Amino acid sequence: MTSERTRVRRLPEKQVEDRAVLDAVLDAGRVAHVAVVDDGQPYVLAVAYARDGDRVLFHGSTGSRLFRSIAAGADTCLTVTLVDGLVLARSVFESSMRYRGAMILGRAAELEHRAKFEALERMSERLTPGRWAEARQPNRRELAATLVVALPIEEWSVKVSDGWPTDEEGDLGLPVWAGVLPVEERYGEPLAAPDLQPGVEPPPYLGAWSPR
Amino acid sequence: MTSERTRVRRLPEKQVEDRAVLDAVLDAGRVAHVAVVDDGQPYVLAVAYARDGDRVLFHGSTGSRLFRSIAAGADTCLTVTLVDGLVLARSVFESSMRYRGAMILGRAAELEHRAKFEALERMSERLTPGRWAEARQPNRRELAATLVVALPIEEWSVKVSDGWPTDEEGDLGLPVWAGVLPVEERYGEPLAAPDLQPGVEPPPYLGAWSPR
């Protein structure tokens, strides 16, 4: 839910209170930016993530001091930003972007044992569906090298900017094109690894994947 | 340059010391994630940005408390992440992403007067080249509503992951496809604003733009 800390003061008309919208934005993204403060200095780390009900799962290495701090429950902020297009107004000031943005504040908790394994499966199936059943699953040593955390979806905000240029009345007559240039994202043709065994073809499930 | 704070402890082989690589990553991106700490709580904000020599320019609203804090010189971190593809290994553990990531630590300074105007032009020309000369440029009132800041490129790190799956010897014989699924991003056809004057065509320079 929205708190005083996540209330959008700037462009509040773009903020929505609907949890379903938050979930849709989180489910459309793959990479989040996570903050952690160390010795007064904030850091922003990029992580792959997956929503799982009322929490967001992500993982990192036990070798990362900053990630260990997140896993130990330091105050954090997870932000997901999807850029959908450029909004070209007749004035530079009104020019902007179409985007969807989600922000979650809170503290993550480390997952262990069965919950950790299941979270990795959930992340794998979210980002690369079909892969978990086919690829070799993590062994004990690999699990020990990985920190898996869950950030509860409790304090959050979501913004959606999907409109058209809103030029001032006095600019509408300018002979300047105005509109939206949409961003399109997709996966290209799969590139086989140089050491791939002969005869192993790309699996059919790749064709159903989309980066958004 | 790399400091103790920006030295990559995790996967150090992906870190490069070359300032030209940092510049190339910064110049390929459009949106950065910026951290600011308020009352002990870190926040991550998405901003459009442009590199200008030895500094990164970005702007925000005077109505944003968090952005005012950044403009006032609070410790910040600016991170740019470009996801170039999925790396599908034969094991889940070795599966990852191709990406380019830049991080700058420091304090931003607010720009004023002529420097502010020129920074807005630089940002506009970087993100939407050709537009500044054609669209109506910011007036005094609009400038007053905008905070423009410059973050010096002094303490930074850059990582580039552009390789192939590195499966363990024992996994190479598994009958699992391995390789890379590249992410492709481009602008789609321009969509005219509903209130566009009849007869105003999309400008030719749009065809030269690319989201990366």
Interface residues (C-beta under 8 A of the other chain):
Chain A: R5 R9 R10 L11 R30 V31 H33 V34 A35 V36 V37 G40 Q41 P42 Y43 V44 L45 A46 A48 G60 S61 G63 S64 R65 F67 D75 T76 C77 L78 T79 T81 V83 G85 L86 L88 A89 R90 S91 V92 F93 S95 M97 Y99 G101 M103 L105 L120 S124 L127 T128 R131 W132 E134 A135 R136 Q137 P138 N139 E142 T146 W164 P165 D167 D171 L172 G173 L174 P175 V176 W177 A178 G179 V180 L181 P182 V183 E184 E185 R186 Y187 G188 E189 P190 L191 A192 A193 P194 D195 L196 Q197 V200 E201 P202 P203 L206 W209 P211
Chain B: R5 R9 R10 L11 R30 V31 H33 V34 A35 V36 V37 G40 Q41 P42 Y43 V44 L45 A46 A48 G60 S61 G63 S64 R65 F67 D75 T76 C77 L78 T79 T81 V83 L86 L88 A89 R90 S91 V92 F93 S95 M97 Y99 G101 M103 L105 L120 S124 L127 T128 R131 W132 E134 A135 R136 Q137 P138 N139 E142 T146 W164 P165 D167 D171 L172 G173 L174 P175 V176 W177 A178 G179 V180 L181 P182 V183 E184 E185 R186 Y187 G188 E189 P190 L191 A192 A193 P194 D195 L196 Q197 V200 E201 P202 P203 L206 W209 P211
